Amino acid sequence: MTVQIDSGSTTCAPFRRPARWFVTAHTTRFDRVDGELVEVATSVAHAKEIGTDRTACGVRAWTWRKLMDVSFPPHAGMKCRACLAALAAPHRGSDT
């Protein structure tokens, strides 16, 4: 992508759209994953969208930690079965 700035131009990295469904959890901790310090869920990971107050399974998650850089479902840890089922339904999990 090229952006015009006055008379010059510069090349920028393409915009990375955040995942529609990200991880939220009641409790988290910081841990090393592949040598990098990252926040991981230590309780059951739920799916949540930006701008909502509830998880995909309907649990209110106002005070929970939001791991917006982690797409749901996460690779490791416990996952909410109801959130997995809700996202598997055609009307909830698709981007259309």
Buried (B, 14 or more C-beta within 10 A) or exposed (E): EEEEEEEEEEEEEEEEEEBBBBBBBBEBEEEEEEEEEBBBBBBBBBBBBEEEEBBBBEBEBEEBBBBEEBBBBBEEBEBBEBBBEBBEEEEBBEEE
